[in-house]
Amino acid sequence: MKLKSLVGTAIFLAMPFSAAFAGDAVLNSGDTAWMIVSTALVMMMTPAGLALFYGGMSRYKNLLNTFAMTFVAYCLSSVIWMMWGYSLSFGTDIGGLIGGLGNVFMMGIEVNSLSGTIPTYVFALFQMTFACITVALVLGSIVDRMKFSSWIVFTVLWVTFVYCPIAHWVWGGGWMATMGALDFAGGTVVHINAGVGGMVLSLILGKRIGYGKEPMFPSSITLTALGAALLWFGWFGFNAGSQLAADGIAGSAFLVTNTSASIAGLSWMSAEWIHNKRPTVLGLASGIVAGLVAITPAAGFVNLPASLVIGLVAGLLGFFCVAVVKQKIGYDDSLDAFGVHGMCGTWGALATGIFANPAVNAGKAGLLYGNPNQLWIQIISIVATAGFTAVGTVIVVYVTKMLTKGLRVEKDDEIQGLDSSIHGERAFEIE
Amino acid sequence: MKKIEAIIKPFKLDDVKEALNEIGIQGMTISEVKGYGRQKGHKEIYRGAEYVVDFIPKVKIEVVVPAEMANQVVEKIRQAANTGKLGDGKIFVFSVEEAVRVRTGEKGKDAI
């Protein structure tokens, strides 16, 4: 009792002060500490989580190449982001379409600059990890067959001309933000963007030699499962970190992220168990990632029951897309970047418009809370993102093709495996 | 001399080795092989992509014995490797013309 009233008094006393400071940006050390940790968590998702997740699914002869492409995507995007990416995404808005070049090479940003309650450097780094993982996700559609030089050029162009504009529209004060589109941690910016980009790139590249005729076994489901676990761990920084503060909404985002991932793992596994008579580890790992993808745009807006529905549907939808639709249509999205990230990201963006709950995040209401217009806004943001990404990626791919004289490795090299033909290394020496 | 080649389930290797040691067989050569017979292969499904795995891992044992021991050795292997299920394997018997011990140059039965 006594303690309670003491706390009450303290809050009451503190109120006028916080009100007085509300106008000026003040660094909050709790927020800053959490955001530094979140940034490190999201960083891990690319060279550890995604590299293992994808590497384990690629064939044994291309395992290292998958790692190399993931690592190089992270390194390149990190550098591009600091040189011009951050400025294009978060610089002074130009017509709602793109950021200005005022902050290239982090110009005008100092140690004491703040974004909200955290240092701008931390904010820029946090956002950088998102750019890195988005382009690395595209890989999932095209492993086993792309030239390394083409991948490098593609990464530079794609981050600059496809990722940065969309990040600006949604998070940098662009037109989608003005329109009121809700994307908490990157359903459109990251997942739909990467899924559609991957699909376009894989269609232009063509199928792998022997696709659909010869078996293409994953090199190691063990590595994939470990990668999924690291992605899951890092995703807490991705989603709960996207609140940009250590507060109740961050906690709520953490809760729904974990729940959605868990139930999606179970639903994918169950669908597979019923459909194919076996609950596979790859299915469980894929379901977890599908659930994480779907909750991403919704994380800071929805409550626990909504996260159960979002995850449940994501697991079933992901399974349906990769195990049924893909087999029927016959495109070669090698590791299902489109099936998992594109489709479940779309579901998540729609679900945000349905389940956004003003009791979680004040003023953000979806269809079920009396704001059907939100769903319409979400649909516009999905279509605009997918359309822009598709067109932008086609242009980027053809420019890349011109610059690197083709996109695909030689036939012999593809059959021999890219680890040996490109890198001159082997992933394992097993005797 | 006879050479006996037995293709068996890998986990039965130790049983077979012990059974042959009991009747005085001093050495053998084994290799890991793959194949299929009536057991056939199995199916693996990765995210809906179905692959049939035709060849199942087996162990091949090769042992050369004096002709008069051949029947006994075959029977010992058969008993030790038997599980009663499909895929227990096969045993083949060949005639051997000559055997030479590399170290000493001994020939025939002395060499095995």
Interface residues (C-beta under 8 A of the other chain):
Chain A: M57 P215 M216 F217 P218 E272 N276 R278 T280 L282 G283 S286 V322 A323 V324 K326 Q327 D336
Chain B: E44 I45 Y46 R47 G48 A49 Y51 V52 V53
